[in-house]
Amino acid sequence: MTEPAHGPRANICLIGMAGVGKSYLGRRLAARLGWTFLDVDELMEKRAGMGLQQIVAQKGEEGFKALEERTILGLTDLRRHVVATGGSAVYSAKAMGHLRAIGHVVYLHDQPANIAARVDNLPTRAVIGLGDGSLERLFTARRPLYEAAAHLRLDLDGPGGAEATLAALEALAKNI
């Protein structure tokens, strides 16, 4: 098991598009490291007492983003945590600033076609900003936000895919 440092940013925070694998990879990474895994979407559902789609239906996209921001800002006193955010968390500069203060923010990048192939429920999923638009359009709009917020970008569409990404994340954890 990796024994990371215990500095003020001894956490890894994963950002990226819906369906890129933040929760999947985050759970696997936390298990490998012996760290705690937190899924912001799950925390939001627990806080609201309803699913993400219901939150959007009842509160609208702005209400959803406000809840997402409050949930992220509520993540304090964390050490040795892997945090998977929702894809729209990047719309909040406050939330991104907070994540950068408590951890190493890693942008998990993949091509929209790969994400669409992996996610069969995209039209019914609570994807903020998708509307009637395309995943490609949303990806193009969000990409600069993800890149600006992240300390590090890892490409899932490269050689080795998910396993190479996990190995890179594990190496990062050894150095924080």
N, C-alpha and C positions, 0 to 999 in steps of 0.2 A: 504494500500500500504506500502511496505517496505521502510524504510528510511535508506539507507546504508551510511557508512562513505564516506568521500571524499578524501581519501588518493591517493597517486600516482598510486596505482594499483586498483582503484575502478571500475574495469571492469571485465567481465567474458568472457574468450576466449575458445571456444569449438573446440577440435581437435578429430580426429578419422577417421575411414574408410568411404569411399563414401557409402552413403546409411544407415549410422548408425542413422541418424536423427538430425544432428547438426543444420540444418536450421529450421526444423520443431520444435524442442525443443527450439531452440534459439528464434524464433519468439514468441512462447508461453510464455517463461520466460520473455522476454522483455515486453510483454503486461502485465503480472502479476505485474512486478516491476515498470512499468511506465518508463522504460529505452528505449534507442534507440537501434534498431537492425541493425547490419551490416553483410552482407553476402559477404565474400571475392570473391566468384565465380561471384556474380552479379557485384561487383566493377570491376573485371577483364574484364567481358564482356563489360561493359560500357567504360572502358579505351581503349580496343582494337577495339571496334565497331563491334564485332562479337561474336558468341557463343563459348563456351568452345571447342566443337569438331572442329570448324573451326580454332581456335587458335592452337590446336595440329596439325591439318592438314597442316597449313601454316608455323608454327614456329617450329614444332617438340616438343618432350617432354622437351628438354633442354630449348627451348624458352618459353614454357609454364611455367616451374618452375621458370625461371628468372622473368617473368611477375608476377607470384604469389608472389615471394619474394619482388619485388619492391612495389607491392600493399600493402602487409602487413607492410613493413617498412614505408610506407606513412601514416599509421594510427598513428597519433600523437594528442596530446591534447584531449584525450578522457576521459570522466568521465561518469559513469553510462551508459555504452554500453555493449551489449551482441554481441560478434563477433563470427560468424561461419566461420571457415576456410574450404578450400578445403582439401580433404584427403591427398594430396601430399605435403601440406605445411610443414609437418614434415621433409622433405628432406633438408630443409634449416635451418642450425644452426643459421644463422643471424635472420631469421624470428622468430624462436622459442625463441631466446633470447629476441627479441623485445617484443613478446607477453608476456613473463614472466615479463618483466619490466613494461608493461602497465596494466597488469591484472593478474587474477588468471586463469591459464591454466588448463582446465578440460578435461581429456581424456574420451570420451564416448565410452565404450567398449560393444561389442555384439559379439556373435558367428557368424562366416561367413555364416553358414546355415540360420540363422535368417535374416541377411542382404540380402542374395541372394533371400530369399522368399519375402522380402519387395520391392526389386528393380527389376523390370521386364526389364529395359533397360540397364543393366550392360554392355553387349557386345558393345553397341553403345554409351555409356557414355564416357566422357573424363576421364578415370581412368588411371592416370600415373603409369607406371610400370606393368600394367596388361598384356599387349601384348597378346600373345596366351596362357598365363599361367592361373592358376586358382586363384580364389578369396582367397582360403585357403593359397596358396603359398604367395600371396601378403600380406595377413594378418600376416602370420608368419614372414615375412621380416620386416614389419612396426611396429609390436607390441612393440619391445624393444625401438624403436625411440619414439613412443607415450608415453610410460611409463617413459622414461628418461626426456621428455620435460614437462610433466604434474606436476602440484602441487597436483592434486587429480585425482583419477580414479573412475568413476561411471559405474556400470554394469547394462546395460539395460535388460539383460537376467535374472536378479534376481527377487525376489518377487515384484510385483507391477509395474515392467517395467517402462514405460515412466512416469507415474504419480509419482512413487517413486523417479525417477531421477529428475523430476521437483521440487518436494518438497525439495530434497537435495540441488539443485542449489539455490532455494529460501532461504534456511537456510544459505547457504554460503554468499549470497548477503547481508544478515542482519548483517554479521560479518566483512564486508570489508569497 
